[in-house]
Amino acid sequence: MNALYDRYDNITDEQDKKILQVRNCYISSPNLDRILADIHRCRRISERGGYPECMLVLGEPSAGKTTLRKEYLRLNPTREELERSVVSVFSSDFPDRTVPKQAAICFLEDLGHELSSKGLSAPQLTKILANLMRQCGVEISLLDEFQHLIETKSFTVLEDAAKWLKILINTSGLPVVLFGMPYSKIILDCDDALAGRFMIQRRIEPFRIIDKEQRKDFRTFLKVFNDSLPFSKKPGLHEVELYPRLFTFSKGNMRRLRVLINYAAEEAILNNDDELNMEHFIAGYHYYMDHITKKDQVDADEKLEAQPNPFDVSIDELEFKQMQSASCWKMDARKGESRIIPAKYTRLIPLRSLLKRR
């Protein structure tokens, strides 16, 4: 145990620098660039008057929504002035299984409001929130985990959430970008006026490799990531020896992919190795499997512990899955039945059949 402790207590400055370089690496894509540009457009065009233009960014868990939000925040940090902090881009998360009043309290706290909210209604709290946003110089709000506001069996709650969002937008006069699961857009079906505010809707899709062009996109992403790694000998993430294994493990899910590469790179860096090889990926795989939680389950039909190790077998033996359809809302759900239908994945496909077509 002491040896394991020592390994992390004695990280050198050079190792620390390399680990941070891997963990903080942001890899863009044409789709992500378009979404960032759309967010910025909503912000700037809304300053010119009229109704605020709002936006919905949808994606499955770990698709990269939070990373995208953080990238816009990095590009637009809080600015310190003599008498106040100017929070031009306000960012927060909806609390788990929340209601409008709880959400308003959470956002007030994130903006630094310290007065008691006891006895105040959701509309009253929202008015205070809108005033505080203007005082802080907020120009746009990026609100993540939007599905937490609508994960319910009651359409009444959906309607209440829609009304509250309209109050927030109308009272503040500021654009809002909501980040959430694909089924989150059901709220727009509850209110035509709200739907009119969220005309801009974008999706962050998982990677796929069956289609040739989609496979090219996946390999391009890996190539850029590969070239940014702090090793003198690049591992070739995009090459045939590695990219099929990475996809088999991740199923195209961004978080799974990034976490595995982070673990493998960390293993190499702490060993002072000058390259990232298969042994590091095997170690990263085992570390991941020892620490997985239910949140890591992207395919509802596959048990987490059934996740195969694609790094210690021949590529010809591998089978992969990719997402076939996104999660959605079941309008005719029976009493006691979940209205949320999880994402569906393909059957297992032999990887050798794909590689023959490359």
Beta strands, then each sheet from edge to edge (+ up, - down):
strand 1: 55-58
strand 2: 79-80
strand 3: 85-86
strand 4: 89-93
strand 5: 140-144
strand 6: 176-180
strand 7: 200-203
strand 8: 319-320
strand 9: 323-325
strand 10: 328-329
strand 11: 340-341
strand 12: 344-345
strand 13: 349-350
sheet 1: 4+ 5+ 6+ 1+ 7+
sheet 2: 2+ 3-
sheet 3: 8+ 13-
sheet 4: 9+ 12-
sheet 5: 10+ 11-
end
